Amino acid sequence: MAMACIPLISRAGAQVEEPLVDAVRNAMIASINGSAPPEPVFTDTESRLNYLRWKVEMSQRLVRRKSDLVTLQERDDFLQTVWYNCKRSRVQIDLVLGLIQVESNFRRRAISSASARGFMQVMPFWTRILGERDPAILFDMQTNLRFGCVILRHYLDRENGNLFMALGRYNGSRGKAPYPDAVMSAAKQWAHTPVQLPP
């Protein structure tokens, strides 16, 4: 099983390092440095039940994909972390799951030819920009998902909410259709319609 320790190559593109104004960098650092995902708190029973149903459904989908998330606990931690960071960064959960599918196919230790790392294929230069030292932290699930969601939110803000352009920027293929089209198509596979409880 020595092969399990070897990082797998991903076919993801390459985010482009761009200068950040101090206010943007400081806001991103504050987002990255927040606490680990807490146990979600809901104001009503229906919201909590929909979250739990979502986690069960997404966990089953991950099993069918034969992801790196083998145990129920790994899938539960992953989904809670995705959910929390999507809510925190104001990005759609199905979009992020679609992006992860396209970028790494849910492989924790994936590395692209451009050296992007982990589930969300974050480029190592982000660890320098956002105050971390060792790019190996990008293989940590919580760190990778937090960086990825914050970076995606940053690109959405840069592109004034234009998802097509933001996804292109995330991949380093701004203005080209294949990558945004692939992510948006994959996102449809992760859509979840909350169940409405009877009155």
trRosetta pair geometry for C-beta under 8 A, 3 or more apart (Angstrom, degrees):
i j d omega theta_ij theta_ji phi_ij phi_ji
1 4 4.9 -5 172 0 88 120
2 5 6.1 -53 -172 28 52 109
2 6 7.4 54 138 -26 71 101
3 6 5.6 -52 -159 21 48 115
7 109 4.4 -125 -116 151 75 101
7 110 6.8 128 -176 -131 88 11
7 111 4.5 48 144 -8 132 116
7 117 8.0 -49 -152 -131 142 89
7 139 8.0 -99 -102 -101 116 127
8 107 5.3 -60 55 169 132 155
8 109 6.4 102 15 92 78 84
8 110 5.1 -39 77 -106 92 65
8 111 7.1 156 78 23 38 71
9 110 7.4 31 149 -160 8 73
9 111 6.0 -45 -109 76 48 76
9 112 7.1 82 -170 -127 66 25
9 113 6.7 43 -164 -61 110 71
10 103 6.5 19 179 163 145 59
10 104 5.3 -54 -104 -107 141 63
10 105 7.8 -177 -121 13 98 89
10 107 7.1 -172 -77 61 106 126
10 110 4.0 64 -51 169 118 116
10 111 6.3 177 11 79 92 20
10 112 4.3 -54 75 -79 95 71
10 113 8.0 -129 75 -11 58 63
10 116 6.9 -75 70 79 129 101
10 121 5.9 -126 101 -97 158 120
11 112 6.9 14 136 -131 2 90
11 113 7.5 20 -126 -6 42 104
12 102 7.7 103 -101 128 89 77
12 103 4.7 31 -94 -148 131 71
12 104 7.1 -21 -41 -61 129 64
12 110 7.7 93 -6 137 120 125
12 112 4.1 -85 57 -90 91 137
12 114 7.3 -96 96 36 83 109
12 116 5.2 -77 90 66 131 142
12 121 4.2 -18 82 -153 177 163
12 171 6.8 -129 -173 -136 83 85
13 112 7.4 -37 45 -173 10 155
13 114 6.8 20 161 4 35 147
13 116 7.9 49 85 -13 38 148
13 171 4.0 68 50 171 130 83
13 172 4.3 -158 141 55 111 100
13 173 5.2 -101 -123 -29 170 105
13 179 6.3 -46 -7 -87 136 147
14 112 7.0 -170 -76 110 75 139
14 114 3.4 -137 -86 -167 113 168
14 116 6.5 -160 -110 -39 60 113
14 123 6.5 79 -160 -92 71 125
14 171 7.7 45 36 166 25 47
14 172 4.0 7 78 -8 55 169
15 116 7.1 108 7 -96 92 120
15 122 7.8 -15 10 -151 141 45
15 123 4.6 -128 51 -12 107 131
15 125 8.0 -140 90 49 106 112
15 126 7.7 26 83 -46 147 112
15 151 7.2 -38 -118 176 161 139
15 169 7.4 41 -135 151 83 60
15 170 6.2 -43 -93 -169 103 35
15 171 7.2 -76 -73 -128 64 2
15 172 5.2 -133 -82 -55 17 95
16 169 7.6 -86 33 -159 98 68
16 172 5.2 125 -36 -121 81 88
16 174 8.0 -65 12 -10 128 117
17 123 7.3 -133 -62 115 86 146
17 125 4.7 -59 -87 125 124 163
17 129 7.5 -176 -141 -54 101 132
20 24 4.7 -125 -173 87 100 115
20 25 4.4 122 113 -60 128 93
20 28 7.4 -53 -167 12 158 139
20 129 6.5 90 13 -168 134 124
21 24 5.0 86 59 10 79 104
21 25 7.1 -153 91 -5 36 90
22 25 5.6 -58 -143 41 33 111
22 26 5.9 32 160 -20 69 108
23 26 5.9 -54 -144 38 26 110
23 27 6.4 27 155 -19 62 107
24 27 5.8 -55 -148 36 30 110
24 28 6.3 28 154 -17 65 107
24 154 7.0 93 -175 -139 111 110
25 28 5.8 -59 -149 38 30 110
25 29 6.3 31 153 -21 66 106
25 129 6.6 -122 -130 171 107 90
25 130 7.3 -159 -162 -97 80 59
26 29 5.6 -50 -144 35 32 113
26 30 6.4 35 154 -20 63 104
27 30 5.7 -53 -151 34 31 113
27 31 6.6 32 150 -18 63 105
28 31 5.6 -54 -151 36 35 112
28 32 6.3 33 153 -19 67 106
28 129 7.9 -3 96 127 142 106
28 130 5.8 -95 122 -108 108 109
28 150 5.6 117 -148 161 83 124
28 151 7.9 57 -143 -80 126 56
28 154 6.2 11 -92 -77 120 132
29 32 5.7 -55 -145 37 32 110
29 33 6.0 21 160 -13 67 114
29 130 5.3 173 -93 -157 73 76
29 131 5.4 61 -127 0 119 131
30 33 6.1 -63 -139 42 25 105
30 34 7.3 52 155 -51 57 86
31 34 6.2 -31 -166 -13 34 114
31 88 7.3 140 -155 144 95 111
31 89 7.0 76 -167 -94 135 88
31 146 7.5 175 140 177 84 97
31 150 4.6 146 114 -116 134 127
31 153 7.9 -139 -162 61 167 142
32 130 5.2 75 0 173 165 136
32 131 7.7 163 80 46 139 105
32 132 7.9 -109 151 -34 144 111
32 146 5.9 117 -133 135 60 117
32 147 6.3 35 -117 -88 109 68
32 150 5.9 -81 -67 3 78 169
33 131 7.9 -11 -61 71 115 138
34 88 7.1 -162 74 -165 163 147
34 146 7.5 -164 53 -147 97 134
35 38 6.9 35 109 -45 123 93
36 142 5.7 -27 -129 -155 90 157
37 80 5.5 154 122 136 146 93
37 81 5.0 -153 -9 -105 147 57
37 83 7.8 94 -150 70 143 81
37 84 3.6 166 -126 24 113 167
37 85 7.1 -77 -77 -38 114 78
37 142 7.0 -145 -4 -128 96 111
38 41 7.5 -8 113 -19 119 96
38 84 7.4 142 38 -122 55 139
39 80 7.8 -40 -117 -156 48 137
40 48 7.7 166 107 -117 111 76
40 51 6.0 -129 90 -178 157 163
40 80 7.2 -142 -24 -145 102 93
40 83 7.0 -43 -65 117 135 131
40 84 7.1 -145 -75 -82 92 89
42 45 7.6 123 109 -86 127 16
42 47 4.2 -176 -160 94 124 112
42 48 4.0 -161 43 -61 153 84
42 51 6.7 -151 -66 0 136 138
43 47 6.5 48 48 29 69 147
44 47 5.1 94 63 7 80 102
44 48 7.3 -151 98 -3 43 90
45 48 5.7 -60 -150 40 35 111
45 49 6.1 32 156 -18 71 108
45 197 7.9 3 104 -8 100 164
46 49 5.9 -57 -145 38 29 109
46 50 6.3 29 156 -19 64 107
46 196 7.6 12 -158 -142 128 48
46 197 5.2 -126 -109 10 103 123
47 50 5.8 -55 -147 36 29 111
47 51 6.5 33 153 -20 63 105
48 51 5.7 -54 -151 34 32 113
48 52 6.4 28 153 -16 66 106
49 52 5.7 -54 -146 39 34 110
49 53 6.2 35 154 -19 67 105
49 195 7.5 -74 123 68 107 107
49 197 7.1 68 69 -56 149 123
50 53 5.6 -51 -144 38 32 112
50 54 6.2 39 152 -24 63 104
50 194 4.0 6 -145 -143 133 108
50 195 6.3 -170 -103 40 82 71
51 54 5.6 -53 -150 33 29 115
51 55 6.5 29 153 -19 63 104
51 83 7.2 85 -149 -159 102 155
52 55 5.7 -51 -148 34 33 111
52 56 6.5 33 154 -18 65 104
53 56 5.8 -54 -149 36 33 110
53 57 6.2 29 155 -16 67 109
53 192 8.0 157 113 -179 92 126
53 194 7.5 118 70 -138 128 61
53 195 5.9 -16 88 10 176 117
54 57 5.9 -60 -147 40 28 108
54 58 6.0 20 159 -14 66 112
54 79 7.9 172 122 177 88 127
54 83 7.7 112 109 -96 133 129
54 192 5.1 96 -122 142 91 163
54 194 7.4 -33 -58 -95 108 76
55 58 6.0 -57 -138 42 27 106
55 59 6.0 33 159 -25 64 109
55 76 6.7 47 -178 -126 125 70
55 79 5.0 133 -130 121 84 147
55 80 7.3 19 -111 -62 129 72
55 83 7.7 -50 -79 -40 95 144
56 59 5.8 -55 -147 34 26 114
56 60 6.6 26 154 -18 61 105
57 60 5.9 -57 -154 34 30 110
57 61 6.6 30 150 -18 64 105
57 192 6.0 136 86 -118 144 120
58 61 5.5 -51 -149 36 37 114
58 62 6.4 40 151 -22 66 102
58 75 7.8 174 111 176 84 106
58 79 5.3 134 94 -117 133 131
58 97 7.3 -112 -142 -111 121 153
58 190 7.1 42 -118 -151 100 91
58 192 7.1 -57 -56 -61 96 139
59 62 5.7 -52 -151 33 32 112
59 63 6.7 38 149 -22 63 100
59 72 6.9 39 -169 -139 138 71
59 75 4.4 99 -130 141 91 138
59 76 6.9 6 -93 -68 131 62
59 79 6.4 -74 -65 -29 83 148
60 63 5.6 -48 -152 30 35 114
60 64 6.7 34 151 -17 64 103
61 64 5.7 -54 -153 36 35 111
61 65 6.5 32 150 -19 66 107
61 189 7.7 147 -162 150 137 93
61 190 7.1 154 123 -110 164 71
62 65 5.6 -57 -148 37 35 111
62 67 4.8 -51 -170 16 88 134
62 69 5.4 -23 165 69 137 124
62 75 5.2 167 75 -126 149 118
62 78 7.6 120 -114 82 163 142
62 79 7.9 -124 -25 -59 144 109
62 106 6.5 171 -140 -149 93 161
63 66 7.6 29 174 -70 36 40
63 67 7.8 -70 -75 23 21 91
63 75 7.5 -27 -52 -81 81 155
65 101 7.6 -103 -138 -120 151 101
65 105 7.4 -164 171 -177 117 81
65 106 6.0 84 117 25 136 146
67 70 7.9 -147 89 -59 68 49
67 75 7.9 111 70 -96 128 95
67 105 7.4 -162 -113 145 78 66
67 106 3.4 -50 -132 122 116 138
67 107 7.4 -145 -159 -66 71 48
68 74 7.9 -110 120 155 69 143
68 106 6.0 -166 18 135 83 79
68 107 5.2 107 -32 -127 126 46
68 108 4.7 -130 108 -6 157 94
68 109 7.5 150 -120 11 160 79
69 74 4.4 -171 -155 122 75 110
69 75 4.5 110 148 -79 124 70
69 78 5.2 -64 -108 -6 143 153
69 106 6.5 -73 0 172 102 117
69 108 7.9 120 -60 -48 71 108
70 74 6.1 51 46 40 56 147
71 74 4.6 100 57 3 82 101
71 75 7.1 -151 94 -1 45 85
72 75 5.8 -58 -150 40 33 109
72 76 6.1 35 153 -23 67 108
73 76 5.5 -53 -143 37 30 114
73 77 6.3 31 157 -18 65 105
74 77 5.9 -55 -147 38 28 109
74 78 6.2 29 155 -19 64 110
75 78 5.6 -55 -144 39 30 113
75 79 6.1 24 160 -15 66 109
76 79 6.1 -58 -144 40 25 105
76 80 6.2 24 158 -17 63 109
77 80 5.9 -58 -145 39 27 109
77 81 6.2 26 156 -18 64 111
77 141 7.0 73 126 106 111 155
78 81 5.8 -62 -151 38 26 110
78 82 6.3 25 154 -18 65 106
78 141 6.3 -95 -101 -167 77 138
78 145 7.9 159 -153 -60 66 147
79 82 5.6 -49 -142 37 33 111
79 83 6.1 36 157 -21 65 106
80 83 5.7 -54 -146 37 29 113
80 84 6.2 28 157 -18 64 109
81 84 5.9 -54 -143 38 28 110
81 85 6.2 17 163 -10 64 111
81 141 6.2 106 68 139 171 104
81 142 5.4 -123 -136 -104 136 71
81 145 5.1 104 139 66 111 159
81 146 7.9 -80 -178 -47 101 80
82 85 6.3 -66 -144 43 24 101
82 86 6.0 24 160 -20 64 111
82 93 6.4 94 141 -146 102 92
82 96 6.0 170 -162 109 102 132
82 97 6.7 59 -176 -71 151 86
82 100 7.9 -67 -111 -24 129 151
82 145 5.9 -108 -86 -152 59 139
83 86 6.0 -60 -148 36 24 109
83 87 6.4 20 157 -14 62 109
83 93 6.2 8 -108 -112 60 131
84 87 6.0 -61 -152 38 27 108
84 88 6.0 24 154 -18 66 114
85 88 5.4 -52 -137 42 33 115
85 89 5.8 15 165 -4 68 113
85 96 7.8 152 93 -148 102 166
85 145 5.1 166 19 139 161 99
85 146 5.3 -137 -116 -97 131 55
85 148 7.8 67 139 68 145 84
85 149 4.1 163 149 10 108 159
85 150 7.8 -79 -169 -35 106 75
86 89 6.3 -67 -137 49 23 95
86 90 7.9 153 167 -27 53 3
86 91 5.2 -100 -145 74 74 78
86 92 6.8 -34 -166 127 122 11
86 93 4.5 117 121 -83 174 71
86 96 5.4 -129 -89 1 113 147
86 149 6.0 -128 -80 -127 46 134
87 90 7.5 21 -177 -73 28 42
88 149 7.1 79 72 123 95 143
89 149 4.0 176 9 151 157 104
89 150 5.6 -132 -107 -81 127 47
89 152 7.0 79 145 69 143 95
89 153 4.2 -135 -179 -44 101 137
90 153 6.2 90 59 -121 83 120
91 95 6.1 -109 165 75 93 125
91 96 5.8 96 117 -53 119 109
91 149 5.7 -159 32 -153 134 87
91 152 5.4 48 -103 106 159 124
91 153 5.7 -117 -47 -72 111 84
91 156 7.0 177 -98 -16 99 151
92 95 3.9 82 76 4 103 112
92 96 6.9 -177 91 -10 55 82
92 187 7.3 52 108 -159 124 132
93 96 5.8 -56 -149 36 33 108
93 97 6.4 29 155 -15 67 106
93 190 7.4 -130 124 137 79 119
93 192 7.9 -30 91 26 125 115
94 97 5.7 -53 -144 40 34 110
94 98 6.2 39 153 -21 65 106
94 187 4.6 91 137 -173 90 84
94 188 7.5 65 164 -79 129 18
94 190 4.2 167 -141 96 76 96
94 191 4.9 29 -120 -83 155 52
94 192 7.0 -173 -72 6 111 78
95 98 5.7 -56 -150 38 29 113
95 99 6.3 31 151 -21 64 105
95 163 7.6 -106 -133 -146 141 125
95 183 7.1 43 -163 156 73 106
95 184 7.7 -13 -122 -103 84 57
95 187 4.8 3 -99 -119 45 137
96 99 5.5 -50 -145 35 33 114
96 100 6.4 35 153 -19 65 102
96 120 7.7 -36 -163 -103 89 117
96 148 7.3 114 -147 122 104 117
96 149 6.3 -5 -113 -95 138 91
96 152 7.1 -163 -98 33 90 169
97 100 5.7 -50 -146 36 33 112
97 101 6.4 40 151 -23 63 103
97 186 7.7 -145 113 137 70 98
97 187 6.9 118 69 -121 80 61
97 190 3.8 161 90 -143 134 168
98 101 5.5 -51 -150 32 32 115
98 102 6.5 25 155 -13 65 105
98 183 5.0 106 127 -174 108 62
98 184 6.9 75 144 -96 157 12
98 185 7.4 153 -157 74 127 42
98 186 3.5 140 -153 98 85 91
98 187 3.1 -70 -25 -64 153 62
98 188 7.4 65 -92 8 134 47
98 189 6.9 128 -98 43 90 90
98 190 5.7 -139 -51 18 78 125
99 102 6.0 -58 -149 40 31 105
99 103 5.8 22 158 -15 68 116
99 120 6.6 28 121 -134 112 84
99 148 7.5 165 114 172 133 124
99 152 7.1 -81 -76 -94 177 143
99 167 7.4 -143 -102 -129 109 100
99 170 7.3 -36 -145 128 132 154
99 183 5.0 21 -89 -141 66 118
99 186 7.5 164 -43 82 26 129
99 187 7.6 26 -28 -71 67 98
100 103 5.8 -58 -132 44 27 106
100 104 6.1 -42 -170 44 65 97
100 106 6.0 63 142 -78 109 63
100 119 5.1 -12 -138 170 111 93
100 120 5.9 -55 -94 -85 82 65
100 148 7.9 70 -79 152 89 164
101 105 6.1 36 -161 -108 50 47
101 106 6.6 0 -98 -32 56 89
101 186 4.4 -168 76 -175 132 138
101 189 7.3 40 -40 66 174 130
101 190 7.5 -165 -24 -40 133 124
102 105 7.9 50 -96 -61 4 63
102 179 7.3 122 156 -155 145 72
102 182 4.9 116 -122 128 135 111
102 183 5.1 -88 6 -85 153 69
102 186 5.3 -153 -45 -2 96 157
103 110 7.5 143 134 94 77 147
103 116 7.5 -94 -168 127 109 137
103 119 7.3 75 89 152 120 43
103 120 6.0 47 84 -155 161 32
103 121 4.0 -138 -178 1 120 125
104 107 4.7 -132 164 47 96 80
104 108 7.9 116 153 -46 143 13
104 110 3.8 -179 -140 33 100 153
104 118 6.8 -63 -79 129 161 33
104 119 5.3 -140 52 -144 149 31
104 120 7.2 -67 -4 -46 125 15
104 121 5.6 -179 -51 -47 99 94
105 110 7.4 125 42 -75 77 149
106 119 6.7 8 -131 -131 40 93
107 110 4.0 97 88 -48 113 104
107 119 7.4 176 70 -97 39 55
108 118 6.4 -22 -174 -141 47 70
108 119 6.2 -13 -110 -55 46 87
108 139 6.5 70 154 -166 87 78
108 141 6.5 -49 -130 -80 109 89
108 144 8.0 164 -152 26 67 161
109 117 7.9 -32 -157 -163 42 86
109 118 7.2 -14 -102 -97 25 53
109 139 5.6 24 -106 -136 72 115
110 117 7.2 156 86 -155 60 40
110 118 6.6 99 52 -143 78 2
110 119 7.5 106 29 -81 111 25
110 121 6.7 -48 100 -81 115 87
111 115 6.4 -20 -170 -137 99 39
111 116 7.1 156 -156 75 48 48
111 117 5.7 -6 -104 -102 74 71
112 115 6.6 -46 69 26 77 16
112 116 4.1 22 22 43 123 95
112 117 7.8 -115 10 -56 80 38
112 121 5.7 56 -28 -147 123 116
114 123 7.0 -43 126 -110 108 101
114 172 7.3 -161 -155 19 178 163
115 123 6.9 70 92 -142 86 69
115 124 5.7 -42 135 -5 118 116
115 135 7.9 -1 161 163 112 157
116 121 3.8 40 140 -180 126 83
116 122 6.2 154 -160 65 83 17
116 123 5.1 -47 -99 -78 80 60
116 124 7.9 -144 -104 -19 35 68
117 121 6.7 135 47 -134 19 39
117 122 5.9 -41 59 59 76 72
117 123 7.9 125 11 -106 79 16
117 124 6.7 66 -4 -64 120 80
117 135 6.6 133 0 163 152 100
117 138 4.0 92 89 111 127 129
117 139 6.1 -73 166 -63 120 71
117 144 7.1 -114 112 -113 86 116
118 121 6.7 -160 67 -64 59 29
118 122 6.1 -4 50 21 114 93
118 138 4.8 -139 -12 150 129 82
118 139 5.4 -165 -82 -102 102 40
118 140 7.9 -32 -109 46 143 36
118 141 7.8 175 -161 -102 120 40
118 144 3.7 -123 143 -125 153 146
118 148 7.9 -133 99 -46 115 123
119 141 6.8 54 -13 -132 133 69
119 144 5.1 118 34 125 94 135
119 145 6.3 -2 70 -70 137 80
119 148 7.1 -90 91 -21 90 157
120 144 5.6 161 26 161 96 90
120 145 6.3 129 -20 -103 127 44
120 147 7.0 180 72 84 133 85
120 148 2.8 -11 127 -98 167 151
120 149 7.6 -111 -100 -35 165 58
120 151 7.9 149 138 47 132 122
120 152 8.0 -97 -167 -34 133 115
121 148 7.7 80 47 -105 51 119
122 126 5.5 -74 174 39 106 144
122 138 5.1 -145 68 -142 113 124
122 144 6.0 -161 4 -144 125 73
122 147 4.7 33 -114 113 159 130
122 148 5.5 -116 -64 -71 106 78
122 151 6.7 155 -122 -3 99 153
123 126 5.7 111 73 -12 74 97
124 127 5.8 -41 -169 18 58 112
124 128 7.5 50 143 -10 73 97
124 135 3.6 -15 -133 -117 105 142
124 138 6.8 -112 -96 -11 64 148
125 128 5.6 -53 -161 36 51 111
125 129 6.1 48 145 -20 77 107
126 129 5.5 -55 -140 42 37 112
126 130 5.7 9 168 2 72 115
126 138 7.9 99 66 -89 110 123
126 147 5.8 111 127 -167 143 124
126 151 6.5 -52 -115 -80 147 130
127 130 6.5 -65 -132 52 22 92
127 132 4.0 -72 -163 77 84 109
127 133 6.9 -50 151 62 112 10
127 134 6.9 -88 166 78 151 26
127 135 4.9 -163 17 -92 150 61
127 137 6.3 133 -118 49 129 112
127 138 6.6 -101 -56 -46 121 104
128 132 7.5 -75 -60 66 25 65
128 133 7.9 56 -95 -121 61 33
130 147 7.3 -173 40 -120 162 99
132 135 8.0 120 109 -81 115 38
132 137 5.6 -96 177 41 146 151
134 137 5.6 109 86 -21 85 93
135 138 5.6 -21 179 2 67 117
136 139 5.9 -35 -177 15 60 112
137 140 5.4 -33 -171 12 59 118
137 143 4.9 -90 156 146 93 168
138 143 6.4 -118 -104 113 32 113
138 144 5.3 85 -172 -92 59 90
138 147 6.8 -55 -118 38 86 157
139 144 6.9 27 -117 -52 8 127
140 143 4.0 58 79 19 109 114
140 144 6.3 170 77 -16 52 88
141 144 6.0 -62 -144 37 23 108
141 145 6.2 13 165 -11 64 111
142 145 6.1 -60 -144 41 27 105
142 146 6.1 25 159 -18 64 111
143 146 5.9 -61 -146 39 26 109
143 147 6.1 24 159 -16 65 109
144 147 6.0 -56 -145 38 27 108
144 148 6.1 25 158 -19 63 111
145 148 5.7 -54 -141 39 29 112
145 149 6.2 25 162 -16 65 108
146 149 6.2 -58 -145 38 27 105
146 150 6.2 22 159 -14 64 112
147 150 6.0 -65 -147 42 26 107
147 151 6.0 24 158 -19 66 111
148 151 5.8 -58 -144 38 26 109
148 152 6.2 26 158 -18 64 107
149 152 5.7 -53 -145 37 30 111
149 153 6.3 33 154 -19 64 105
150 153 5.7 -53 -149 36 31 113
150 154 6.4 37 149 -24 63 104
151 154 5.4 -50 -150 33 33 117
151 155 6.5 29 153 -15 65 103
151 170 6.8 114 127 -122 105 91
152 155 5.8 -55 -149 38 33 108
152 156 6.4 36 151 -20 65 104
152 166 6.9 78 -166 156 67 116
152 170 5.8 14 -103 -96 75 135
153 156 5.6 -52 -148 36 33 113
153 157 6.4 33 153 -18 65 104
154 157 5.8 -57 -153 37 29 111
154 158 6.4 31 150 -21 65 106
155 158 5.4 -48 -143 35 37 114
155 159 6.2 16 161 -2 67 110
155 166 4.1 126 126 -155 99 83
155 167 7.8 139 121 -52 139 23
155 169 4.4 177 -147 87 123 127
155 170 5.3 -132 19 -59 169 82
156 159 6.2 -68 -143 51 27 96
156 161 5.9 33 178 -106 89 37
156 162 7.8 178 -144 50 59 43
156 163 7.1 1 -115 -96 97 57
156 166 4.4 22 -82 -118 55 159
157 160 7.6 31 -174 -75 31 30
157 161 7.9 31 -96 -53 31 57
158 166 7.2 136 59 -107 89 85
158 169 6.7 -164 79 171 133 176
159 162 4.2 -101 150 52 108 94
159 163 8.0 172 101 -48 135 14
159 165 4.0 174 -144 94 141 116
159 166 4.4 -140 35 -61 140 80
159 169 6.5 -162 -45 -6 125 139
161 166 7.9 -56 -174 -32 13 134
162 165 4.2 32 107 26 118 112
162 166 6.1 155 86 -19 62 89
163 166 5.6 -58 -139 40 30 111
163 167 6.1 29 163 -19 67 106
163 180 7.1 128 130 -152 79 118
163 184 7.4 95 134 -83 128 115
164 167 6.3 -59 -151 35 22 107
164 168 6.6 22 151 -16 59 109
164 177 7.8 -25 -159 -113 112 66
164 180 4.7 71 -142 -179 61 166
165 168 5.5 -55 -150 37 34 114
165 169 6.3 36 152 -21 66 105
165 174 6.2 36 -160 -152 71 90
165 175 7.0 23 -118 -67 80 56
166 169 5.6 -53 -150 35 32 113
166 170 6.4 38 149 -24 65 102
167 170 5.4 -48 -148 31 35 116
167 171 6.4 20 157 -7 65 109
167 179 6.2 -173 141 120 101 97
167 180 4.0 122 83 -102 134 84
167 183 5.3 -155 -150 46 139 149
167 184 7.6 -97 -44 -40 170 90
168 171 6.0 -67 -148 46 29 101
168 173 5.1 -101 -153 89 78 65
168 174 3.9 114 126 -112 112 38
168 175 5.7 141 166 0 162 36
168 176 6.0 139 -131 42 118 65
168 179 6.2 128 -103 71 58 119
168 180 5.7 -39 -50 -41 80 112
169 172 7.6 37 -171 -72 29 29
169 174 4.8 40 -74 -84 62 109
171 179 4.2 -120 50 178 173 161
171 180 7.9 -138 11 -50 135 63
173 176 4.4 -72 162 51 100 119
173 178 7.2 -52 142 58 156 91
173 179 4.9 124 58 5 137 137
176 179 6.7 64 93 16 94 97
177 180 6.2 -78 -151 52 43 100
177 181 5.1 38 164 -24 84 119
178 181 5.9 -68 -146 41 22 112
178 182 6.2 22 160 -22 64 110
179 182 5.7 -55 -145 33 30 111
179 183 6.5 25 159 -15 65 105
180 183 5.8 -57 -146 39 33 108
180 184 6.1 27 160 -15 68 110
181 184 6.0 -58 -142 41 27 106
181 185 6.1 28 157 -19 63 110
182 185 5.8 -57 -147 38 27 111
182 186 6.3 25 155 -16 64 108
183 186 5.7 -57 -146 40 30 109
183 187 6.2 39 152 -30 65 104
184 187 5.5 -44 -145 26 33 119
184 188 7.3 43 153 -27 58 94
185 188 6.1 -47 -166 18 35 113
185 189 7.8 34 142 -17 60 99
186 189 5.7 -50 -167 25 46 115
186 190 7.2 26 145 -7 70 106
187 190 5.8 -69 -157 43 41 103
187 191 7.1 68 145 -54 68 82
188 191 5.6 -19 -157 -17 42 117
